[in-house]
């Protein structure tokens, strides 16, 4: 295979044309490539529009790639916004439950005895406690990038840092690890707020973390597949919205694709928030549908997993 070579913006346009793309206004296209980056824009989104010979399907235009790119950009912003809501609520519930049970001083609540007694998780518990203490230590170093005034204030004025302050500085991923390593009965109290089991809550939180990270790093959301987690297929919502199945009975969509996050939001967002989220996704899908050729829109539905009666999620009760 030949190595990659540098292409000027003009050469990038010519390559797109050679591959069968109708570029249209070349000056405007070159400006978009210069702003977004050829790899990020064209290479990142062109597969949806190509045939098995890696050429653009006849009739595909530059504006089709633009529409898909903008759809994903908007979707990424929506995902980031609503995963923040889930993160905020989980942090509040973890801090409230743990503080009530184990106190507000870090030397009290950051004790191994307060977490799961599963021998297989002892190493992870120690790692989590060490990570929390490192955040506390780094946050009081004034003048450093890791300094956090709200943690330093608690340490200086009160002589300790309550968990509701510490948890603000923890990553979403580490907050979920905290949740996973709690005692089952303590985690169950939090899960009850969502009317689900502790195991299901951890599964859903992991899905939310995965998509939050994808969105935060500016990666493609619409075609994302989480590599290491699958949403439980025992949830009744799969049947309620008639998610298509493979011949062997497995669900085609909703396990690790964008639909899986939509389902998580159905369970974890307040009804009003979920309704707003769903409306925004529907609007983005409908706007894209006006622009894209039918074959490309079909591929979008396959990539996102938005197949079946997903729009009914706003009206069904779980």
C-alpha positions as protocol buffer text, in pm:
chain_id: "A"
residue {
  index: 1
  type: UNK
  ca { x: 0 y: 0 z: 0 }
}
residue {
  index: 2
  type: UNK
  ca { x: 118 y: 350 z: -81 }
}
residue {
  index: 3
  type: UNK
  ca { x: 189 y: 598 z: 196 }
}
residue {
  index: 4
  type: UNK
  ca { x: -28 y: 900 z: 268 }
}
residue {
  index: 5
  type: UNK
  ca { x: 81 y: 1221 z: 97 }
}
residue {
  index: 6
  type: UNK
  ca { x: 15 y: 1587 z: 167 }
}
residue {
  index: 7
  type: UNK
  ca { x: -255 y: 1747 z: -47 }
}
residue {
  index: 8
  type: UNK
  ca { x: -322 y: 2117 z: -89 }
}
residue {
  index: 9
  type: UNK
  ca { x: -683 y: 2231 z: -57 }
}
residue {
  index: 10
  type: UNK
  ca { x: -707 y: 2243 z: -434 }
}
residue {
  index: 11
  type: UNK
  ca { x: -573 y: 1889 z: -459 }
}
residue {
  index: 12
  type: UNK
  ca { x: -820 y: 1776 z: -193 }
}
residue {
  index: 13
  type: UNK
  ca { x: -1104 y: 1913 z: -405 }
}
residue {
  index: 14
  type: UNK
  ca { x: -970 y: 1738 z: -713 }
}
residue {
  index: 15
  type: UNK
  ca { x: -948 y: 1408 z: -525 }
}
residue {
  index: 16
  type: UNK
  ca { x: -1309 y: 1436 z: -415 }
}
residue {
  index: 17
  type: UNK
  ca { x: -1411 y: 1501 z: -775 }
}
residue {
  index: 18
  type: UNK
  ca { x: -1207 y: 1205 z: -904 }
}
residue {
  index: 19
  type: UNK
  ca { x: -1384 y: 984 z: -652 }
}
residue {
  index: 20
  type: UNK
  ca { x: -1718 y: 1087 z: -803 }
}
residue {
  index: 21
  type: UNK
  ca { x: -1834 y: 1364 z: -569 }
}
residue {
  index: 22
  type: UNK
  ca { x: -2025 y: 1659 z: -711 }
}
residue {
  index: 23
  type: UNK
  ca { x: -1837 y: 1940 z: -537 }
}
residue {
  index: 24
  type: UNK
  ca { x: -2037 y: 2233 z: -673 }
}
residue {
  index: 25
  type: UNK
  ca { x: -1894 y: 2566 z: -554 }
}
residue {
  index: 26
  type: UNK
  ca { x: -1527 y: 2476 z: -526 }
}
residue {
  index: 27
  type: UNK
  ca { x: -1429 y: 2794 z: -345 }
}
residue {
  index: 28
  type: UNK
  ca { x: -1693 y: 2739 z: -76 }
}
residue {
  index: 29
  type: UNK
  ca { x: -1596 y: 2372 z: -50 }
}
residue {
  index: 30
  type: UNK
  ca { x: -1228 y: 2459 z: -7 }
}
residue {
  index: 31
  type: UNK
  ca { x: -1319 y: 2711 z: 265 }
}
residue {
  index: 32
  type: UNK
  ca { x: -1514 y: 2443 z: 453 }
}
residue {
  index: 33
  type: UNK
  ca { x: -1227 y: 2196 z: 427 }
}
residue {
  index: 34
  type: UNK
  ca { x: -984 y: 2461 z: 551 }
}
residue {
  index: 35
  type: UNK
  ca { x: -1207 y: 2534 z: 850 }
}
residue {
  index: 36
  type: UNK
  ca { x: -1292 y: 2177 z: 946 }
}
residue {
  index: 37
  type: UNK
  ca { x: -993 y: 1980 z: 818 }
}
residue {
  index: 38
  type: UNK
  ca { x: -1004 y: 1737 z: 527 }
}
residue {
  index: 39
  type: UNK
  ca { x: -961 y: 1425 z: 738 }
}
residue {
  index: 40
  type: UNK
  ca { x: -1211 y: 1528 z: 1003 }
}
residue {
  index: 41
  type: UNK
  ca { x: -1469 y: 1645 z: 753 }
}
residue {
  index: 42
  type: UNK
  ca { x: -1448 y: 1450 z: 427 }
}
residue {
  index: 43
  type: UNK
  ca { x: -1271 y: 1130 z: 529 }
}
residue {
  index: 44
  type: UNK
  ca { x: -1461 y: 1110 z: 857 }
}
residue {
  index: 45
  type: UNK
  ca { x: -1804 y: 1123 z: 696 }
}
residue {
  index: 46
  type: UNK
  ca { x: -1765 y: 1005 z: 336 }
}
residue {
  index: 47
  type: UNK
  ca { x: -1808 y: 630 z: 391 }
}
residue {
  index: 48
  type: UNK
  ca { x: -2181 y: 669 z: 426 }
}
residue {
  index: 49
  type: UNK
  ca { x: -2199 y: 795 z: 68 }
}
residue {
  index: 50
  type: UNK
  ca { x: -1970 y: 545 z: -105 }
}
residue {
  index: 51
  type: UNK
  ca { x: -2033 y: 217 z: -285 }
}
residue {
  index: 52
  type: UNK
  ca { x: -1843 y: -108 z: -251 }
}
residue {
  index: 53
  type: UNK
  ca { x: -1578 y: 23 z: -489 }
}
residue {
  index: 54
  type: UNK
  ca { x: -1515 y: 318 z: -256 }
}
residue {
  index: 55
  type: UNK
  ca { x: -1657 y: 568 z: -502 }
}
residue {
  index: 56
  type: UNK
  ca { x: -1932 y: 814 z: -425 }
}
residue {
  index: 57
  type: UNK
  ca { x: -2275 y: 692 z: -523 }
}
residue {
  index: 58
  type: UNK
  ca { x: -2398 y: 874 z: -830 }
}
residue {
  index: 59
  type: UNK
  ca { x: -2566 y: 1203 z: -741 }
}
residue {
  index: 60
  type: UNK
  ca { x: -2393 y: 1255 z: -406 }
}
residue {
  index: 61
  type: UNK
  ca { x: -2299 y: 1620 z: -355 }
}
residue {
  index: 62
  type: UNK
  ca { x: -2063 y: 1804 z: -122 }
}
residue {
  index: 63
  type: UNK
  ca { x: -2363 y: 1950 z: 58 }
}
residue {
  index: 64
  type: UNK
  ca { x: -2470 y: 1598 z: 156 }
}
residue {
  index: 65
  type: UNK
  ca { x: -2143 y: 1549 z: 345 }
}
residue {
  index: 66
  type: UNK
  ca { x: -2191 y: 1893 z: 498 }
}
residue {
  index: 67
  type: UNK
  ca { x: -2541 y: 1802 z: 616 }
}
residue {
  index: 68
  type: UNK
  ca { x: -2422 y: 1478 z: 779 }
}
residue {
  index: 69
  type: UNK
  ca { x: -2126 y: 1654 z: 939 }
}
residue {
  index: 70
  type: UNK
  ca { x: -2349 y: 1927 z: 1083 }
}
residue {
  index: 71
  type: UNK
  ca { x: -2604 y: 1669 z: 1199 }
}
residue {
  index: 72
  type: UNK
  ca { x: -2335 y: 1488 z: 1394 }
}
residue {
  index: 73
  type: UNK
  ca { x: -2194 y: 1812 z: 1533 }
}
residue {
  index: 74
  type: UNK
  ca { x: -2536 y: 1911 z: 1662 }
}
residue {
  index: 75
  type: UNK
  ca { x: -2595 y: 1562 z: 1798 }
}
residue {
  index: 76
  type: UNK
  ca { x: -2261 y: 1578 z: 1979 }
}
residue {
  index: 77
  type: UNK
  ca { x: -2364 y: 1900 z: 2151 }
}
residue {
  index: 78
  type: UNK
  ca { x: -2697 y: 1751 z: 2254 }
}
residue {
  index: 79
  type: UNK
  ca { x: -2530 y: 1439 z: 2393 }
}
residue {
  index: 80
  type: UNK
  ca { x: -2278 y: 1642 z: 2590 }
}
residue {
  index: 81
  type: UNK
  ca { x: -2548 y: 1865 z: 2737 }
}
residue {
  index: 82
  type: UNK
  ca { x: -2776 y: 1586 z: 2857 }
}
residue {
  index: 83
  type: UNK
  ca { x: -2502 y: 1353 z: 2980 }
}
residue {
  index: 84
  type: UNK
  ca { x: -2393 y: 1645 z: 3197 }
}
residue {
  index: 85
  type: UNK
  ca { x: -2739 y: 1639 z: 3352 }
}
residue {
  index: 86
  type: UNK
  ca { x: -2712 y: 1268 z: 3426 }
}
residue {
  index: 87
  type: UNK
  ca { x: -2363 y: 1317 z: 3569 }
}
residue {
  index: 88
  type: UNK
  ca { x: -2476 y: 1602 z: 3793 }
}
residue {
  index: 89
  type: UNK
  ca { x: -2769 y: 1402 z: 3931 }
}
residue {
  index: 90
  type: UNK
  ca { x: -2560 y: 1089 z: 3994 }
}
residue {
  index: 91
  type: UNK
  ca { x: -2296 y: 1291 z: 4176 }
}
residue {
  index: 92
  type: UNK
  ca { x: -2559 y: 1455 z: 4393 }
}
residue {
  index: 93
  type: UNK
  ca { x: -2717 y: 1121 z: 4485 }
}
residue {
  index: 94
  type: UNK
  ca { x: -2382 y: 952 z: 4556 }
}
residue {
  index: 95
  type: UNK
  ca { x: -2267 y: 1242 z: 4774 }
}
residue {
  index: 96
  type: UNK
  ca { x: -2596 y: 1262 z: 4963 }
}
residue {
  index: 97
  type: UNK
  ca { x: -2621 y: 889 z: 5033 }
}
residue {
  index: 98
  type: UNK
  ca { x: -2256 y: 837 z: 5124 }
}
residue {
  index: 99
  type: UNK
  ca { x: -2238 y: 1148 z: 5344 }
}
residue {
  index: 100
  type: UNK
  ca { x: -2550 y: 1050 z: 5536 }
}
residue {
  index: 101
  type: UNK
  ca { x: -2414 y: 702 z: 5597 }
}
residue {
  index: 102
  type: UNK
  ca { x: -2044 y: 767 z: 5654 }
}
residue {
  index: 103
  type: UNK
  ca { x: -1997 y: 1130 z: 5753 }
}
residue {
  index: 104
  type: UNK
  ca { x: -1858 y: 1443 z: 5595 }
}
residue {
  index: 105
  type: UNK
  ca { x: -1489 y: 1418 z: 5680 }
}
residue {
  index: 106
  type: UNK
  ca { x: -1266 y: 1255 z: 5418 }
}
residue {
  index: 107
  type: UNK
  ca { x: -1090 y: 1046 z: 5682 }
}
residue {
  index: 108
  type: UNK
  ca { x: -1431 y: 902 z: 5772 }
}
residue {
  index: 109
  type: UNK
  ca { x: -1594 y: 842 z: 5435 }
}
residue {
  index: 110
  type: UNK
  ca { x: -1276 y: 744 z: 5245 }
}
residue {
  index: 111
  type: UNK
  ca { x: -1234 y: 421 z: 5441 }
}
residue {
  index: 112
  type: UNK
  ca { x: -1223 y: 76 z: 5284 }
}
residue {
  index: 113
  type: UNK
  ca { x: -1487 y: -56 z: 5524 }
}
residue {
  index: 114
  type: UNK
  ca { x: -1745 y: 177 z: 5367 }
}
residue {
  index: 115
  type: UNK
  ca { x: -1720 y: 12 z: 5028 }
}
residue {
  index: 116
  type: UNK
  ca { x: -1796 y: -334 z: 4892 }
}
residue {
  index: 117
  type: UNK
  ca { x: -1644 y: -626 z: 5080 }
}
residue {
  index: 118
  type: UNK
  ca { x: -1611 y: -831 z: 4760 }
}
residue {
  index: 119
  type: UNK
  ca { x: -1253 y: -966 z: 4776 }
}
residue {
  index: 120
  type: UNK
  ca { x: -1219 y: -933 z: 4398 }
}
residue {
  index: 121
  type: UNK
  ca { x: -1279 y: -558 z: 4424 }
}
residue {
  index: 122
  type: UNK
  ca { x: -1041 y: -478 z: 4712 }
}
residue {
  index: 123
  type: UNK
  ca { x: -769 y: -355 z: 4477 }
}
residue {
  index: 124
  type: UNK
  ca { x: -1014 y: -133 z: 4294 }
}
residue {
  index: 125
  type: UNK
  ca { x: -1144 y: 11 z: 4622 }
}
residue {
  index: 126
  type: UNK
  ca { x: -790 y: 101 z: 4729 }
}
residue {
  index: 127
  type: UNK
  ca { x: -725 y: 256 z: 4389 }
}
residue {
  index: 128
  type: UNK
  ca { x: -1043 y: 464 z: 4410 }
}
residue {
  index: 129
  type: UNK
  ca { x: -961 y: 591 z: 4760 }
}
residue {
  index: 130
  type: UNK
  ca { x: -608 y: 682 z: 4645 }
}
residue {
  index: 131
  type: UNK
  ca { x: -748 y: 863 z: 4341 }
}
residue {
  index: 132
  type: UNK
  ca { x: -986 y: 1062 z: 4561 }
}
residue {
  index: 133
  type: UNK
  ca { x: -708 y: 1158 z: 4801 }
}
residue {
  index: 134
  type: UNK
  ca { x: -490 y: 1264 z: 4509 }
}
residue {
  index: 135
  type: UNK
  ca { x: -765 y: 1495 z: 4384 }
}
residue {
  index: 136
  type: UNK
  ca { x: -796 y: 1645 z: 4732 }
}
residue {
  index: 137
  type: UNK
  ca { x: -419 y: 1696 z: 4758 }
}
residue {
  index: 138
  type: UNK
  ca { x: -383 y: 1847 z: 4410 }
}
residue {
  index: 139
  type: UNK
  ca { x: -682 y: 2078 z: 4453 }
}
residue {
  index: 140
  type: UNK
  ca { x: -537 y: 2279 z: 4743 }
}
residue {
  index: 141
  type: UNK
  ca { x: -214 y: 2372 z: 4564 }
}
residue {
  index: 142
  type: UNK
  ca { x: -273 y: 2737 z: 4490 }
}
residue {
  index: 143
  type: UNK
  ca { x: -121 y: 2856 z: 4164 }
}
residue {
  index: 144
  type: UNK
  ca { x: -132 y: 2510 z: 4009 }
}
residue {
  index: 145
  type: UNK
  ca { x: -358 y: 2410 z: 3720 }
}
residue {
  index: 146
  type: UNK
  ca { x: -522 y: 2149 z: 3945 }
}
residue {
  index: 147
  type: UNK
  ca { x: -623 y: 2410 z: 4207 }
}
residue {
  index: 148
  type: UNK
  ca { x: -994 y: 2421 z: 4291 }
}
residue {
  index: 149
  type: UNK
  ca { x: -1105 y: 2706 z: 4512 }
}
residue {
  index: 150
  type: UNK
  ca { x: -1413 y: 2531 z: 4650 }
}
residue {
  index: 151
  type: UNK
  ca { x: -1207 y: 2237 z: 4778 }
}
residue {
  index: 152
  type: UNK
  ca { x: -931 y: 2464 z: 4912 }
}
residue {
  index: 153
  type: UNK
  ca { x: -1194 y: 2677 z: 5088 }
}
residue {
  index: 154
  type: UNK
  ca { x: -1345 y: 2377 z: 5269 }
}
residue {
  index: 155
  type: UNK
  ca { x: -1002 y: 2247 z: 5369 }
}
residue {
  index: 156
  type: UNK
  ca { x: -888 y: 2586 z: 5500 }
}
residue {
  index: 157
  type: UNK
  ca { x: -1206 y: 2704 z: 5671 }
}
residue {
  index: 158
  type: UNK
  ca { x: -1353 y: 2377 z: 5802 }
}
residue {
  index: 159
  type: UNK
  ca { x: -1048 y: 2151 z: 5812 }
}
residue {
  index: 160
  type: UNK
  ca { x: -1211 y: 1886 z: 5596 }
}
residue {
  index: 161
  type: UNK
  ca { x: -1367 y: 1841 z: 5252 }
}
residue {
  index: 162
  type: UNK
  ca { x: -1716 y: 1690 z: 5239 }
}
residue {
  index: 163
  type: UNK
  ca { x: -1793 y: 1446 z: 4962 }
}
residue {
  index: 164
  type: UNK
  ca { x: -2038 y: 1684 z: 4796 }
}
residue {
  index: 165
  type: UNK
  ca { x: -1741 y: 1914 z: 4727 }
}
residue {
  index: 166
  type: UNK
  ca { x: -1498 y: 1638 z: 4630 }
}
residue {
  index: 167
  type: UNK
  ca { x: -1738 y: 1470 z: 4391 }
}
residue {
  index: 168
  type: UNK
  ca { x: -1756 y: 1786 z: 4179 }
}
residue {
  index: 169
  type: UNK
  ca { x: -1389 y: 1738 z: 4098 }
}
residue {
  index: 170
  type: UNK
  ca { x: -1417 y: 1369 z: 4014 }
}
residue {
  index: 171
  type: UNK
  ca { x: -1452 y: 1268 z: 3652 }
}
residue {
  index: 172
  type: UNK
  ca { x: -1781 y: 1116 z: 3540 }
}
residue {
  index: 173
  type: UNK
  ca { x: -1600 y: 786 z: 3495 }
}
residue {
  index: 174
  type: UNK
  ca { x: -1456 y: 787 z: 3847 }
}
residue {
  index: 175
  type: UNK
  ca { x: -1794 y: 883 z: 3988 }
}
residue {
  index: 176
  type: UNK
  ca { x: -1938 y: 574 z: 3822 }
}
residue {
  index: 177
  type: UNK
  ca { x: -1654 y: 365 z: 3964 }
}
residue {
  index: 178
  type: UNK
  ca { x: -1743 y: 507 z: 4306 }
}
residue {
  index: 179
  type: UNK
  ca { x: -2103 y: 398 z: 4250 }
}
residue {
  index: 180
  type: UNK
  ca { x: -1998 y: 50 z: 4137 }
}
residue {
  index: 181
  type: UNK
  ca { x: -1775 y: 0 z: 4441 }
}
residue {
  index: 182
  type: UNK
  ca { x: -2033 y: 104 z: 4700 }
}
residue {
  index: 183
  type: UNK
  ca { x: -2194 y: -159 z: 4916 }
}
residue {
  index: 184
  type: UNK
  ca { x: -2482 y: -321 z: 4723 }
}
residue {
  index: 185
  type: UNK
  ca { x: -2741 y: -201 z: 4973 }
}
residue {
  index: 186
  type: UNK
  ca { x: -2609 y: 157 z: 4958 }
}
residue {
  index: 187
  type: UNK
  ca { x: -2600 y: 154 z: 4578 }
}
residue {
  index: 188
  type: UNK
  ca { x: -2952 y: 14 z: 4585 }
}
residue {
  index: 189
  type: UNK
  ca { x: -3075 y: 328 z: 4761 }
}
residue {
  index: 190
  type: UNK
  ca { x: -2952 y: 539 z: 4471 }
}
residue {
  index: 191
  type: UNK
  ca { x: -3084 y: 298 z: 4209 }
}
residue {
  index: 192
  type: UNK
  ca { x: -3427 y: 312 z: 4372 }
}
residue {
  index: 193
  type: UNK
  ca { x: -3444 y: 680 z: 4276 }
}
residue {
  index: 194
  type: UNK
  ca { x: -3449 y: 562 z: 3915 }
}
residue {
  index: 195
  type: UNK
  ca { x: -3672 y: 264 z: 3990 }
}
residue {
  index: 196
  type: UNK
  ca { x: -3413 y: 10 z: 3883 }
}
residue {
  index: 197
  type: UNK
  ca { x: -3159 y: -228 z: 4032 }
}
residue {
  index: 198
  type: UNK
  ca { x: -2808 y: -125 z: 4126 }
}
residue {
  index: 199
  type: UNK
  ca { x: -2665 y: -348 z: 3853 }
}
residue {
  index: 200
  type: UNK
  ca { x: -2884 y: -187 z: 3589 }
}
residue {
  index: 201
  type: UNK
  ca { x: -2794 y: 162 z: 3709 }
}
residue {
  index: 202
  type: UNK
  ca { x: -2422 y: 88 z: 3679 }
}
residue {
  index: 203
  type: UNK
  ca { x: -2477 y: -51 z: 3330 }
}
residue {
  index: 204
  type: UNK
  ca { x: -2665 y: 260 z: 3220 }
}
residue {
  index: 205
  type: UNK
  ca { x: -2414 y: 495 z: 3382 }
}
residue {
  index: 206
  type: UNK
  ca { x: -2135 y: 324 z: 3190 }
}
residue {
  index: 207
  type: UNK
  ca { x: -2323 y: 381 z: 2863 }
}
residue {
  index: 208
  type: UNK
  ca { x: -2365 y: 749 z: 2951 }
}
residue {
  index: 209
  type: UNK
  ca { x: -1995 y: 784 z: 3038 }
}
residue {
  index: 210
  type: UNK
  ca { x: -1895 y: 622 z: 2709 }
}
residue {
  index: 211
  type: UNK
  ca { x: -2099 y: 862 z: 2498 }
}
residue {
  index: 212
  type: UNK
  ca { x: -2004 y: 1160 z: 2714 }
}
residue {
  index: 213
  type: UNK
  ca { x: -1637 y: 1086 z: 2641 }
}
residue {
  index: 214
  type: UNK
  ca { x: -1701 y: 1045 z: 2268 }
}
residue {
  index: 215
  type: UNK
  ca { x: -1880 y: 1380 z: 2255 }
}
residue {
  index: 216
  type: UNK
  ca { x: -1623 y: 1555 z: 2474 }
}
residue {
  index: 217
  type: UNK
  ca { x: -1338 y: 1446 z: 2246 }
}
residue {
  index: 218
  type: UNK
  ca { x: -1515 y: 1566 z: 1932 }
}
residue {
  index: 219
  type: UNK
  ca { x: -1550 y: 1217 z: 1786 }
}
residue {
  index: 220
  type: UNK
  ca { x: -1837 y: 1096 z: 1571 }
}
residue {
  index: 221
  type: UNK
  ca { x: -2150 y: 1026 z: 1773 }
}
residue {
  index: 222
  type: UNK
  ca { x: -2404 y: 918 z: 1514 }
}
residue {
  index: 223
  type: UNK
  ca { x: -2210 y: 604 z: 1417 }
}
residue {
  index: 224
  type: UNK
  ca { x: -2039 y: 537 z: 1752 }
}
residue {
  index: 225
  type: UNK
  ca { x: -2020 y: 186 z: 1892 }
}
residue {
  index: 226
  type: UNK
  ca { x: -1911 y: 144 z: 2252 }
}
residue {
  index: 227
  type: UNK
  ca { x: -1637 y: -120 z: 2257 }
}
residue {
  index: 228
  type: UNK
  ca { x: -1665 y: -263 z: 2607 }
}
residue {
  index: 229
  type: UNK
  ca { x: -2022 y: -223 z: 2733 }
}
residue {
  index: 230
  type: UNK
  ca { x: -2365 y: -338 z: 2617 }
}
residue {
  index: 231
  type: UNK
  ca { x: -2698 y: -209 z: 2744 }
}
residue {
  index: 232
  type: UNK
  ca { x: -2895 y: -490 z: 2907 }
}
residue {
  index: 233
  type: UNK
  ca { x: -3139 y: -636 z: 2656 }
}
residue {
  index: 234
  type: UNK
  ca { x: -3376 y: -745 z: 2932 }
}
residue {
  index: 235
  type: UNK
  ca { x: -3521 y: -393 z: 2955 }
}
residue {
  index: 236
  type: UNK
  ca { x: -3889 y: -383 z: 2866 }
}
residue {
  index: 237
  type: UNK
  ca { x: -3838 y: -73 z: 2653 }
}
residue {
  index: 238
  type: UNK
  ca { x: -3686 y: -285 z: 2374 }
}
residue {
  index: 239
  type: UNK
  ca { x: -4019 y: -457 z: 2326 }
}
residue {
  index: 240
  type: UNK
  ca { x: -4221 y: -141 z: 2378 }
}
residue {
  index: 241
  type: UNK
  ca { x: -4066 y: 36 z: 2079 }
}
residue {
  index: 242
  type: UNK
  ca { x: -4033 y: -280 z: 1868 }
}
residue {
  index: 243
  type: UNK
  ca { x: -3657 y: -274 z: 1817 }
}
residue {
  index: 244
  type: UNK
  ca { x: -3581 y: -505 z: 1520 }
}
residue {
  index: 245
  type: UNK
  ca { x: -3416 y: -840 z: 1591 }
}
residue {
  index: 246
  type: UNK
  ca { x: -3173 y: -1069 z: 1413 }
}
residue {
  index: 247
  type: UNK
  ca { x: -3288 y: -1416 z: 1312 }
}
residue {
  index: 248
  type: UNK
  ca { x: -3142 y: -1559 z: 1633 }
}
residue {
  index: 249
  type: UNK
  ca { x: -3352 y: -1321 z: 1846 }
}
residue {
  index: 250
  type: UNK
  ca { x: -3081 y: -1071 z: 1936 }
}
residue {
  index: 251
  type: UNK
  ca { x: -3170 y: -703 z: 1907 }
}
residue {
  index: 252
  type: UNK
  ca { x: -3010 y: -531 z: 1609 }
}
residue {
  index: 253
  type: UNK
  ca { x: -2994 y: -193 z: 1776 }
}
residue {
  index: 254
  type: UNK
  ca { x: -2994 y: -33 z: 2120 }
}
residue {
  index: 255
  type: UNK
  ca { x: -2709 y: -224 z: 2282 }
}
residue {
  index: 256
  type: UNK
  ca { x: -2402 y: 0 z: 2222 }
}
residue {
  index: 257
  type: UNK
  ca { x: -2509 y: 250 z: 1955 }
}
residue {
  index: 258
  type: UNK
  ca { x: -2669 y: 594 z: 1977 }
}
residue {
  index: 259
  type: UNK
  ca { x: -3010 y: 435 z: 2042 }
}
residue {
  index: 260
  type: UNK
  ca { x: -2866 y: 275 z: 2357 }
}
residue {
  index: 261
  type: UNK
  ca { x: -2796 y: 623 z: 2495 }
}
residue {
  index: 262
  type: UNK
  ca { x: -3147 y: 738 z: 2402 }
}
residue {
  index: 263
  type: UNK
  ca { x: -3286 y: 444 z: 2601 }
}
residue {
  index: 264
  type: UNK
  ca { x: -3061 y: 527 z: 2896 }
}
residue {
  index: 265
  type: UNK
  ca { x: -3190 y: 882 z: 2893 }
}
residue {
  index: 266
  type: UNK
  ca { x: -3548 y: 752 z: 2893 }
}
residue {
  index: 267
  type: UNK
  ca { x: -3477 y: 587 z: 3227 }
}
residue {
  index: 268
  type: UNK
  ca { x: -3240 y: 842 z: 3381 }
}
residue {
  index: 269
  type: UNK
  ca { x: -3367 y: 1185 z: 3277 }
}
residue {
  index: 270
  type: UNK
  ca { x: -3675 y: 1348 z: 3431 }
}
residue {
  index: 271
  type: UNK
  ca { x: -3972 y: 1324 z: 3190 }
}
residue {
  index: 272
  type: UNK
  ca { x: -3962 y: 1692 z: 3099 }
}
residue {
  index: 273
  type: UNK
  ca { x: -3589 y: 1677 z: 3027 }
}
residue {
  index: 274
  type: UNK
  ca { x: -3623 y: 1361 z: 2822 }
}
residue {
  index: 275
  type: UNK
  ca { x: -3905 y: 1513 z: 2620 }
}
residue {
  index: 276
  type: UNK
  ca { x: -3686 y: 1813 z: 2537 }
}
residue {
  index: 277
  type: UNK
  ca { x: -3394 y: 1586 z: 2445 }
}
residue {
  index: 278
  type: UNK
  ca { x: -3608 y: 1365 z: 2222 }
}
residue {
  index: 279
  type: UNK
  ca { x: -3763 y: 1665 z: 2047 }
}
residue {
  index: 280
  type: UNK
  ca { x: -3419 y: 1800 z: 1963 }
}
residue {
  index: 281
  type: UNK
  ca { x: -3303 y: 1468 z: 1823 }
}
residue {
  index: 282
  type: UNK
  ca { x: -3621 y: 1433 z: 1619 }
}
residue {
  index: 283
  type: UNK
  ca { x: -3571 y: 1781 z: 1477 }
}
residue {
  index: 284
  type: UNK
  ca { x: -3212 y: 1705 z: 1376 }
}
residue {
  index: 285
  type: UNK
  ca { x: -3316 y: 1377 z: 1212 }
}
residue {
  index: 286
  type: UNK
  ca { x: -3601 y: 1543 z: 1024 }
}
residue {
  index: 287
  type: UNK
  ca { x: -3376 y: 1826 z: 900 }
}
residue {
  index: 288
  type: UNK
  ca { x: -3121 y: 1573 z: 776 }
}
residue {
  index: 289
  type: UNK
  ca { x: -3388 y: 1367 z: 606 }
}
residue {
  index: 290
  type: UNK
  ca { x: -3486 y: 1667 z: 391 }
}
residue {
  index: 291
  type: UNK
  ca { x: -3132 y: 1691 z: 251 }
}
residue {
  index: 292
  type: UNK
  ca { x: -2993 y: 1337 z: 220 }
}
residue {
  index: 293
  type: UNK
  ca { x: -3075 y: 1086 z: -53 }
}
residue {
  index: 294
  type: UNK
  ca { x: -3295 y: 799 z: 64 }
}
residue {
  index: 295
  type: UNK
  ca { x: -3014 y: 540 z: 53 }
}
residue {
  index: 296
  type: UNK
  ca { x: -2793 y: 760 z: 273 }
}
residue {
  index: 297
  type: UNK
  ca { x: -3072 y: 829 z: 523 }
}
residue {
  index: 298
  type: UNK
  ca { x: -3133 y: 457 z: 552 }
}
residue {
  index: 299
  type: UNK
  ca { x: -2768 y: 412 z: 641 }
}
residue {
  index: 300
  type: UNK
  ca { x: -2796 y: 687 z: 903 }
}
residue {
  index: 301
  type: UNK
  ca { x: -3082 y: 501 z: 1069 }
}
residue {
  index: 302
  type: UNK
  ca { x: -2874 y: 182 z: 1066 }
}
residue {
  index: 303
  type: UNK
  ca { x: -2568 y: 359 z: 1210 }
}
residue {
  index: 304
  type: UNK
  ca { x: -2757 y: 539 z: 1486 }
}
residue {
  index: 305
  type: UNK
  ca { x: -2986 y: 247 z: 1564 }
}
residue {
  index: 306
  type: UNK
  ca { x: -3283 y: 481 z: 1533 }
}
residue {
  index: 307
  type: UNK
  ca { x: -3503 y: 211 z: 1390 }
}
residue {
  index: 308
  type: UNK
  ca { x: -3839 y: 91 z: 1508 }
}
residue {
  index: 309
  type: UNK
  ca { x: -4081 y: 311 z: 1700 }
}
residue {
  index: 310
  type: UNK
  ca { x: -3816 y: 513 z: 1884 }
}
residue {
  index: 311
  type: UNK
  ca { x: -4019 y: 834 z: 1850 }
}
residue {
  index: 312
  type: UNK
  ca { x: -4283 y: 681 z: 2078 }
}
residue {
  index: 313
  type: UNK
  ca { x: -4038 y: 695 z: 2368 }
}
residue {
  index: 314
  type: UNK
  ca { x: -4174 y: 1034 z: 2461 }
}
residue {
  index: 315
  type: UNK
  ca { x: -4524 y: 903 z: 2525 }
}
residue {
  index: 316
  type: UNK
  ca { x: -4474 y: 557 z: 2674 }
}
residue {
  index: 317
  type: UNK
  ca { x: -4450 y: 486 z: 3048 }
}
residue {
  index: 318
  type: UNK
  ca { x: -4195 y: 240 z: 3183 }
}
